């Protein structure tokens, strides 16, 4: 009537089935994604304020405030709807849903959503600008930008100036 081994066998499948559920919920957590990225990502929450330079080897989601520079040359940067970035920004792929005041350099692509507010200049080989986005500045669709071309366009006071290394 009471079989100790029977109860232990029933417990084992339950505990082993619970472990994959935890792993799958962790792996399906939302994060910025970029083609060829390492899969690592970081988030600056809505209450975080940073003054200074940000650089790294992982994707970054900014929901808070940043002043300075952001350089993620090999990764993706996402400025969330509550994000306020007063900085020059460089990344492989850049998605802007919030506010950016500063120059933007996307190595592969820049995506500007309808909820964004941008004051600055954008240089990138590919660009998506959704209807409704607020933008003041210039856009330079430069296919050579992705190849690390030696000719660089520098923006000072809203006036483009060509510089050759």
C-alpha positions as CSV (number, residue, x, y, z in Angstrom):
1,X,0.0,0.0,0.0
2,X,2.8,2.5,0.9
3,X,5.8,2.2,-1.4
4,X,8.7,4.6,-0.6
5,X,10.3,4.1,-4.0
6,X,7.1,5.0,-5.8
7,X,7.0,8.4,-4.1
8,X,10.6,9.1,-4.8
9,X,10.2,8.3,-8.5
10,X,7.2,10.7,-8.7
11,X,9.2,13.4,-7.0
12,X,12.2,13.1,-9.4
13,X,10.2,14.0,-12.6
14,X,8.6,17.0,-11.0
15,X,11.9,18.4,-9.8
16,X,13.6,17.8,-13.1
17,X,10.7,19.3,-15.1
18,X,10.8,22.5,-12.9
19,X,14.5,23.2,-13.7
20,X,14.0,23.6,-17.4
21,X,11.0,26.0,-16.8
22,X,13.3,28.2,-14.8
23,X,16.0,28.1,-17.5
24,X,13.5,28.8,-20.3
25,X,12.0,31.8,-18.5
26,X,15.4,33.2,-18.0
27,X,16.5,32.8,-21.6
28,X,13.2,34.4,-22.9
29,X,13.8,37.6,-20.9
30,X,13.6,40.7,-23.1
31,X,16.9,42.2,-24.1
32,X,18.2,44.3,-26.9
33,X,19.3,42.1,-29.8
34,X,21.8,42.7,-32.6
35,X,23.0,40.5,-35.3
36,X,26.3,38.9,-34.3
37,X,26.1,40.3,-30.8
38,X,27.5,38.4,-27.8
39,X,24.1,38.0,-26.2
40,X,25.2,40.0,-23.1
41,X,23.2,43.1,-22.3
42,X,22.9,45.7,-19.6
43,X,20.2,48.2,-18.6
44,X,20.4,51.6,-17.0
45,X,17.0,51.9,-15.2
46,X,14.7,54.9,-15.3
47,X,16.0,56.3,-12.0
48,X,19.7,56.0,-12.9
49,X,21.6,59.2,-13.8
50,X,25.1,58.9,-15.3
51,X,27.5,61.8,-16.0
52,X,30.6,60.7,-17.9
53,X,31.7,58.3,-20.6
54,X,30.1,54.9,-21.1
55,X,31.8,52.2,-23.2
56,X,31.5,48.4,-23.1
57,X,31.4,45.1,-24.9
58,X,27.7,44.3,-24.5
59,X,24.4,45.7,-25.6
60,X,22.9,48.5,-23.6
61,X,19.4,49.7,-22.9
62,X,19.1,53.2,-21.4
63,X,15.9,54.1,-19.7
64,X,17.5,56.7,-17.4
65,X,19.6,59.9,-18.0
66,X,23.1,60.0,-19.5
67,X,25.4,63.0,-20.0
68,X,28.7,62.6,-21.7
69,X,29.5,60.0,-24.4
70,X,28.3,56.5,-25.2
71,X,30.6,54.2,-27.2
72,X,29.5,50.7,-28.0
73,X,31.2,50.3,-31.4
74,X,30.6,46.6,-31.7
75,X,27.2,46.3,-30.0
76,X,23.6,47.6,-29.9
77,X,22.4,50.7,-28.0
78,X,18.7,51.2,-27.3
79,X,17.4,54.4,-25.8
80,X,14.1,53.5,-24.3
81,X,11.0,55.7,-24.2
82,X,11.9,57.1,-20.8
83,X,15.6,57.5,-21.7
84,X,17.2,61.0,-22.0
85,X,20.7,61.0,-23.5
86,X,22.6,64.2,-23.7
87,X,25.7,62.7,-25.3
88,X,27.5,61.9,-28.5
89,X,26.6,58.2,-29.3
90,X,28.4,55.6,-31.3
91,X,27.3,52.0,-31.7
92,X,27.0,49.2,-34.2
93,X,23.1,49.4,-34.2
94,X,21.3,52.2,-32.5
95,X,17.5,52.3,-31.7
96,X,16.0,55.4,-30.3
97,X,12.6,55.5,-28.7
98,X,13.4,58.3,-26.2
99,X,15.4,61.6,-26.3
100,X,18.9,62.1,-27.6
101,X,20.7,65.5,-27.8
102,X,24.0,64.9,-29.5
103,X,25.6,63.4,-32.6
104,X,24.7,59.8,-33.5
105,X,27.0,57.4,-35.4
106,X,25.6,54.0,-36.2
107,X,28.2,51.6,-37.7
108,X,25.5,49.4,-39.3
109,X,22.0,51.0,-38.8
110,X,20.1,53.7,-36.9
111,X,16.4,53.2,-36.1
112,X,14.4,56.2,-35.0
113,X,10.9,55.4,-33.7
114,X,7.8,57.6,-33.7
115,X,8.2,58.3,-30.0
116,X,11.8,59.7,-30.3
117,X,13.0,63.3,-29.9
118,X,16.4,63.9,-31.4
119,X,18.5,67.1,-31.7
120,X,21.8,66.2,-33.4
121,X,23.3,64.8,-36.5
122,X,23.1,61.2,-37.7
123,X,25.8,59.4,-39.7
124,X,25.1,55.8,-40.7
125,X,25.0,53.5,-43.7
126,X,21.3,52.4,-43.1
127,X,18.5,54.4,-41.5
128,X,14.9,54.0,-40.6
129,X,12.9,57.1,-39.6
130,X,9.3,56.4,-38.5
131,X,6.6,58.9,-39.1
132,X,5.9,61.1,-36.0
133,X,9.6,61.2,-34.8
134,X,10.8,64.6,-33.8
135,X,14.2,65.3,-35.3
136,X,16.3,68.4,-35.7
137,X,19.7,68.0,-37.4
138,X,21.2,66.4,-40.4
139,X,21.3,62.8,-41.7
140,X,24.3,61.5,-43.6
141,X,23.6,58.1,-45.2
142,X,27.2,57.1,-45.7
143,X,27.9,53.5,-46.9
144,X,31.6,54.0,-46.3
145,X,30.9,54.7,-42.6
146,X,30.5,51.0,-41.9
147,X,33.8,50.0,-43.6
148,X,35.8,52.3,-41.4
149,X,36.5,54.7,-44.3
150,X,39.4,57.1,-43.5
151,X,37.3,60.1,-44.5
152,X,35.4,61.3,-41.5
153,X,32.7,63.9,-41.4
154,X,32.8,66.0,-38.2
155,X,29.9,68.1,-37.0
156,X,30.6,71.3,-35.1
157,X,27.8,73.8,-34.4
158,X,25.6,72.1,-36.9
159,X,28.0,72.6,-39.8
160,X,29.5,69.6,-41.4
161,X,33.3,69.7,-42.0
162,X,35.2,67.0,-43.9
163,X,38.4,65.7,-42.3
164,X,40.8,63.2,-43.8
165,X,43.1,61.1,-41.5
